Structure formats: structure tokens, C-alpha cells
Amino acid sequence: MKWEETLRYKLENPVQADNECLYQICRDAYEEGCVHEKSLAMEAYRLRCCHLFGDKCMMISNTIPRHIKICDGTCGYMRKYEFELYKLEDCVKKMQS
């Protein structure tokens, strides 16, 4: 929330609040919001996993018959979704340019 402190300081001193600085503060706030939304989306997608039982991953491994571990979000299911989010972010950045 560094951008909130910067904005509060700039609004207290309107002489120092130029358009470029305010634009940068808005971009920082937007990026912080995107990171927060991405983490919420990842958690929601993780909860939809068919191998999840509580917080345990019940995926059957070829090497270990019934490998039960706490879900850490590093499986192929999560990596695929994270890659899809990355592609969406890349499209948005290209549109903004």
C-alpha cells in the first residue's frame, strides 16, 4: 500500500502533485490490485481441483502409490492455469501500449 501513502502525501502538498506523478501512483495502485486479484483467482482455481480433499492433494503418483501432501500449487493443474493468466496479462499489456 505504498501508493496510498504517496498519494496522501501528494494531496497534502498540491504544488508537488503533477500529472505524471499522479499517473504513476495510479499505475502502482492498478498493478497492486492486479497482483491481489491474481492471487485470489489462483486460490479459487486451486479449490476447484478434483484431487483436493481439505488442504491435501490426493493425486496418485506413479512412483508413490498414494502420495498425500499439502497442496502447494506446483502441480500441472495449477501451472497450466497460471500460464493462462500470464497470457491474459500479456494481451492486456499489449493493448495498453
C-alpha positions in Angstrom: 0.0 0.0 0.0 2.9 2.3 -0.6 1.0 4.1 -3.3 -1.7 5.1 -0.8 1.0 6.8 1.4 2.5 8.5 -1.7 -1.0 9.7 -2.8 -1.8 11.0 0.6 1.5 13.0 0.8 1.0 14.4 -2.7 -2.5 15.5 -2.0 -1.4 17.3 1.2 1.1 19.3 -1.0 -0.8 20.0 -4.2 2.1 22.0 -5.6 4.1 18.8 -5.9 1.2 16.8 -7.4 1.9 16.9 -11.1 0.1 14.8 -13.7 2.9 12.5 -14.4 3.4 11.7 -10.7 -0.4 11.1 -10.2 -0.4 8.8 -13.3 2.5 6.8 -11.8 0.6 6.5 -8.5 -2.5 5.2 -10.4 -0.4 2.6 -12.3 1.1 1.4 -9.0 -2.3 1.0 -7.5 -3.5 -0.8 -10.6 -0.6 -3.2 -10.5 -1.1 -3.9 -6.8 -4.7 -4.6 -7.5 -3.8 -7.0 -10.3 -1.5 -9.0 -8.1 -4.1 -9.3 -5.4 -6.8 -10.3 -8.0 -4.4 -12.9 -9.5 -3.7 -14.4 -6.1 -7.5 -14.7 -5.4 -8.1 -16.3 -8.8 -5.3 -18.8 -8.2 -6.8 -19.7 -4.8 -10.3 -20.1 -6.3 -8.9 -22.3 -9.1 -6.9 -24.4 -6.6 -10.1 -25.0 -4.6 -11.8 -26.4 -7.8 -9.1 -29.1 -8.2 -10.7 -32.6 -8.2 -7.7 -34.0 -6.3 -8.1 -31.6 -3.4 -9.5 -33.0 -0.2 -9.4 -30.3 2.5 -5.9 -28.9 2.0 -4.4 -32.3 1.0 -3.6 -33.2 -2.6 -4.8 -36.7 -3.3 -3.2 -37.1 -6.7 -1.9 -40.5 -7.4 1.8 -40.6 -8.3 3.5 -43.2 -10.5 6.3 -43.6 -8.0 4.4 -43.5 -4.7 1.1 -45.4 -4.6 -0.9 -42.9 -2.6 1.2 -39.8 -2.1 -0.7 -37.4 0.2 0.7 -33.9 0.7 -0.5 -30.4 1.5 -1.4 -28.7 -1.8 1.4 -26.3 -2.7 0.1 -25.2 -6.0 3.0 -26.5 -8.0 1.2 -29.3 -9.9 0.5 -29.3 -13.6 -3.1 -28.2 -13.0 -2.1 -25.0 -11.3 0.9 -24.3 -13.6 -1.5 -24.6 -16.6 -3.9 -22.0 -15.1 -1.0 -19.7 -14.1 0.2 -19.8 -17.7 -3.3 -18.9 -19.0 -3.3 -15.9 -16.6 0.2 -14.9 -17.8 -1.1 -15.0 -21.4 -4.0 -12.8 -20.5 -1.7 -10.3 -18.7 0.5 -10.2 -21.8 -2.5 -9.4 -24.0 -3.6 -6.6 -21.7 -0.1 -5.1 -21.7 0.0 -5.2 -25.5 -3.4 -3.4 -25.6 -2.3 -0.7 -23.2 0.9 0.0 -25.3 
